[in-house]
Amino acid sequence: MDRSLTLWKKSQFNLLPNPDASRILRYTDDLRAIISKENCHEAHQEIRSWPDYKISELISLPKLAETLNFVDISFKDESNRFNLGSFKSLGGAYAVFRHVQRVVEEKTDKEIGSDTLRSGKYQEFTSQITVTTATDGNHGRSVAWGAQLFGCSAVIYVPASCSQERIAAIEEFGAHVIQSDLNYDDTVRLCAENAHKEGHQVISDTSWENYTGIPTQVMRGYSLIAAEAIVEYFTRSFREAIPPSHIFIQAGVGGMAAAISGYLWDLMDEKRPTIIIVEPENAACLFASAAEGALTKASGDKETGEIHTIMAGLDCGEASPIAWKILSKGADFFMTIPDDITGPTMQLLAKSPFSDPALVAGESSVAGLAALLMTASHNESRRTLGLSPDSRILLINSEGAMDKALYQELVGEDPNH
Ligand SMILES: Cc1ncc(COP(=O)(O)O)c(C=O)c1O
């Protein structure tokens, strides 16, 4: 192990093989009702038709891969997606579109496309709609952007911990932002209660009892990450046409992880990559659920029980039930990592000691890489995860420097450099 990776080798982590996962399990129709090749394809076609759509880059880190003795480590870089800074632009805005489309189609009794809605032709109807959500930042920005694109209003709730910079990024799209004095999970409940009173439509990235349709749409939007990545793995001329063997995916409520896992399970069946779900140790609702064998809240900080992590987008104590439905069988491993590894992992990407390309990654983006570095340094966990010199690792840079002040503090450098 290279000396520059000693910190990761010394760091504590928890790794739990999912007892309910198995390569030979078939993808079933109840999971297909949430995420399938077909329903995701419909979302992909729609999102691909939007102005400024571009495939996000797949960036190789060949020197790090060589150091860790893998064939390849690649980052799917979502930090420039629709110029919004994170992968979340694929989900919330897509669900806003579907909602606005449904309302206008009901009013007009016509089929309405997204270009017509964007043109403002049905403003008299769209301007009557208010969408709302609770967010740690990125999802709310996507909903606010979607509301602006499709001509409706947005009210976005953020928890007490949300930074001013993240709030300003949401307000940029004309949304009204309300900061609660609560944590993320309680802010979700506050938003749902107020929406009910005000007649606003909740566009949430997490689901709950009797509220699954919209978060399902959100997840179908996210699955475009996997669809694009797979095509790139098969078409990149400088690489053999072999898909990734392992994907380390960071999770908050689990929507992104479930969208990617479910899509690839339906597409590739038993040839799908090994999926490792990574969460901060103080906000590990999926890990807790896997340990219990049923949907369970995160236990939080060992002493205080508080759910809190520096990885703002992963700061969730309760998983999304529809995401859990897929991950409870489709994720192969669950992992937790400590907060203090976040800054060094961001630094490693910003200025690679191995002369790999520099990558600006936000604090919620690097959990997958941190988990890879930790497990790759241990013979036993390498074996457990089936990591070998043939491995091709896929990671997701799920956000750029959305909180520039925090980035500067953790990396010691302006992200614009
Ligand atoms: C940058 C970033 N990465 C990962 C996640 C996790 O996504 P999910 O909540 O769907 O698990 C989030 C969620 O907000 C995020 O903002």
Ligand as a Chemical Component Dictionary entry (heavy atoms), coordinates in Angstrom:
data_LIG
# 
_chem_comp.id                   LIG 
_chem_comp.type                 NON-POLYMER 
_chem_comp.pdbx_formal_charge   0 
_chem_comp.three_letter_code    LIG 
# 
loop_
_chem_comp_atom.comp_id 
_chem_comp_atom.atom_id 
_chem_comp_atom.alt_atom_id 
_chem_comp_atom.type_symbol 
_chem_comp_atom.charge 
_chem_comp_atom.model_Cartn_x 
_chem_comp_atom.model_Cartn_y 
_chem_comp_atom.model_Cartn_z 
_chem_comp_atom.pdbx_ordinal 
LIG C1 C1 C 0 -24.435 14.989 -3.541 1  
LIG C2 C2 C 0 -25.304 13.905 -3.072 2  
LIG N1 N1 N 0 -24.871 12.639 -3.163 3  
LIG C3 C3 C 0 -25.631 11.610 -2.771 4  
LIG C4 C4 C 0 -26.899 11.826 -2.254 5  
LIG C5 C5 C 0 -27.703 10.649 -1.819 6  
LIG O1 O1 O 0 -28.846 10.442 -2.596 7  
LIG P1 P1 P 0 -30.087 9.666  -1.996 8  
LIG O2 O2 O 0 -30.682 10.537 -0.933 9  
LIG O3 O3 O 0 -30.986 9.460  -3.151 10 
LIG O4 O4 O 0 -29.569 8.408  -1.410 11 
LIG C6 C6 C 0 -27.392 13.123 -2.151 12 
LIG C7 C7 C 0 -28.726 13.400 -1.622 13 
LIG O5 O5 O 0 -29.139 14.525 -1.436 14 
LIG C8 C8 C 0 -26.579 14.199 -2.586 15 
LIG O6 O6 O 0 -26.997 15.469 -2.525 16 
# 
loop_
_chem_comp_bond.comp_id 
_chem_comp_bond.atom_id_1 
_chem_comp_bond.atom_id_2 
_chem_comp_bond.value_order 
_chem_comp_bond.pdbx_ordinal 
LIG C1 C2 SING 1  
LIG C2 N1 SING 2  
LIG C2 C8 DOUB 3  
LIG N1 C3 DOUB 4  
LIG C3 C4 SING 5  
LIG C4 C5 SING 6  
LIG C4 C6 DOUB 7  
LIG C5 O1 SING 8  
LIG O1 P1 SING 9  
LIG P1 O2 DOUB 10 
LIG P1 O3 SING 11 
LIG P1 O4 SING 12 
LIG C6 C7 SING 13 
LIG C6 C8 SING 14 
LIG C7 O5 DOUB 15 
LIG C8 O6 SING 16 
# 
